[in-house]
Amino acid sequence: MKECFGYKQNADVSWAISRIGRLAVNYNWLLVAIDSIKGRELLQTKEAVEKLLEHVQADFQWRQEGLWIRQNDILKAIDAKLLVGFSALYLFNATDDRSSTPTYSLTSESERFEDTIPLDLVNAVQTIGARGYLADGCGLNYYLLDEPICSSIQTGVTH
């Protein structure tokens, strides 16, 4: 396992996921912020979000911790324009579809992962068993635990 982190000024979550490409099938995705809307307020967007995802026939599920999107259907969420600026999400193994509510959901206007990763995020990823975190708004922040997706984002090469 190779941990990686960083900040890309001219990138966003959709860009990162499109670089992950076919590797997306290995993950389930937990959205914890959309357009800076988080927590209970995110659950209040349910009707509008569901319309977007149903239109592209994406497999998703709302839970207390946020919006789960299954595997490659995250690419459909991009097509539906769900992942607008100021979004944040966690990556989980494809067999995981539940977690405790993450304690970290900051987008990239708050801090940049240029030299270090926030300890709160490292602890949150470990506590909930995630494989990584992506957030945007003012560039892309990423913290990932799997080598193939690390190299996809760091090099910009699509898998």
C-alpha positions as a printed Julia matrix, in Angstrom:
159×3 Matrix{Float64}:
   0.0    0.0     0.0
   1.32   3.4    -0.94
  -0.3    6.35    0.76
  -0.33   9.56   -1.22
  -1.71  13.03   -0.76
  -1.57  16.34   -2.49
  -3.22  19.36   -3.98
  -3.85  20.12   -7.68
  -4.76  23.74   -8.32
  -6.6   23.29  -11.64
  -8.43  20.04  -10.85
 -11.62  18.95   -9.13
 -13.3   15.79   -7.87
 -14.81  14.97  -11.26
 -11.39  15.26  -12.9
  -9.88  12.91  -10.29
 -12.61  10.3   -10.69
 -12.36  10.43  -14.47
  -8.62   9.68  -14.11
  -9.4    6.72  -11.87
 -11.56   5.47  -14.74
 -12.18   1.73  -14.81
 -10.64   1.36  -11.34
 -13.8    3.01   -9.96
 -15.43  -0.44   -9.96
 -13.22  -1.31   -6.98
 -14.8    1.34   -4.76
 -18.03   2.57   -3.25
 -18.23   6.32   -2.81
 -19.62   8.25    0.17
 -20.46  11.86   -0.65
 -20.29  14.03    2.45
 -20.45  17.46    0.79
 -22.04  18.73   -2.42
 -21.74  22.45   -3.22
 -20.61  23.03    0.41
 -23.81  21.4     1.71
 -22.95  18.88    4.43
 -24.4   16.95    7.33
 -28.13  17.16    7.89
 -28.45  19.82    5.23
 -27.1   17.33    2.67
 -29.93  14.96    3.51
 -32.38  17.8     2.81
 -31.23  17.87   -0.84
 -32.46  14.31   -1.25
 -35.26  14.95   -3.75
 -33.2   17.02   -6.19
 -30.18  14.7    -5.97
 -32.33  11.6    -6.49
 -33.82  13.07   -9.67
 -30.35  13.64  -11.11
 -29.14  10.14  -10.24
 -32.31   8.37  -11.33
 -32.1   10.15  -14.68
 -28.7    8.51  -15.36
 -29.78   5.22  -13.72
 -27.11   5.34  -11.02
 -27.19   2.92   -8.08
 -27.23   4.99   -4.9
 -28.46   4.91   -1.32
 -28.97   7.56    1.33
 -27.77   6.75    4.82
 -27.25   8.89    7.88
 -23.56   9.34    7.02
 -24.28  10.71    3.52
 -24.99   9.61   -0.03
 -23.52   6.27   -1.15
 -22.91   5.7    -4.85
 -21.9    2.24   -5.97
 -18.77   1.53   -7.93
 -18.75   2.74  -11.57
 -22.0    4.62  -11.01
 -19.86   7.45   -9.69
 -19.07   8.08  -13.37
 -22.82   8.44  -13.98
 -22.97  10.98  -11.14
 -20.35  13.0   -13.01
 -22.44  12.78  -16.19
 -25.45  14.0   -14.2
 -23.39  17.04  -13.05
 -23.94  16.07   -9.4
 -20.34  16.68   -8.38
 -20.16  20.44   -8.61
 -17.48  22.55   -6.93
 -17.07  22.31   -3.18
 -17.78  18.57   -3.06
 -16.11  16.01   -0.8
 -16.25  12.23   -0.75
 -14.66   9.16    0.74
 -13.68   6.03   -1.18
 -14.4    2.6     0.32
 -13.76  -0.94   -0.83
 -16.55  -2.11   -3.13
 -17.78  -4.51   -0.44
 -18.39  -1.66    2.04
 -21.65   0.26    1.97
 -21.92   1.53    5.54
 -19.72   3.47    7.89
 -19.98   5.64   10.91
 -20.49   9.3    10.06
 -17.12  10.8     9.12
 -15.89  13.62   11.34
 -14.06  15.38    8.5
 -15.78  16.94    5.47
 -13.81  20.06    4.58
 -13.51  21.14    0.96
 -10.37  22.74   -0.49
 -11.22  26.36    0.26
 -10.45  25.62    3.92
  -6.98  24.11    3.51
  -4.68  22.61    0.91
  -2.9   19.29    1.2
   0.36  20.66   -0.2
   2.86  19.77    2.54
   0.86  17.79    5.07
  -2.44  16.01    5.56
  -4.71  17.17    8.38
  -4.45  14.73   11.27
  -8.26  14.92   11.65
  -8.62  13.5     8.13
  -6.06  10.72    8.67
  -7.91   9.72   11.85
 -11.3    9.86   10.11
 -10.11   7.64    7.23
  -8.68   5.1     9.69
 -11.72   5.17   11.98
 -14.31   4.61    9.25
 -12.19   2.21    7.18
 -12.08   4.35    4.04
  -9.5    4.0     1.25
  -9.24   7.71    0.6
 -10.74  11.18    0.4
 -11.25  13.68   -2.42
 -12.4   17.29   -2.01
 -12.52  20.36   -4.22
 -13.71  23.93   -4.39
 -10.45  25.81   -4.86
  -8.49  23.04   -6.51
  -8.38  19.34   -5.63
  -7.25  17.89   -2.3
  -6.64  14.15   -2.22
  -5.54  11.59    0.33
  -5.46   8.02   -0.97
  -4.3    4.66    0.33
  -4.17   2.59   -2.88
  -1.26   2.76   -5.35
  -3.18   2.5    -8.65
  -5.45   5.43   -7.92
  -2.59   7.42   -6.42
  -0.65   7.15   -9.66
  -3.77   8.0   -11.72
  -4.25  11.27   -9.9
  -0.6   12.19   -9.52
   0.26  11.56  -13.18
  -3.12  12.45  -14.68
  -3.1    9.18  -16.65
  -6.51   7.52  -16.97
  -6.84   3.82  -16.12
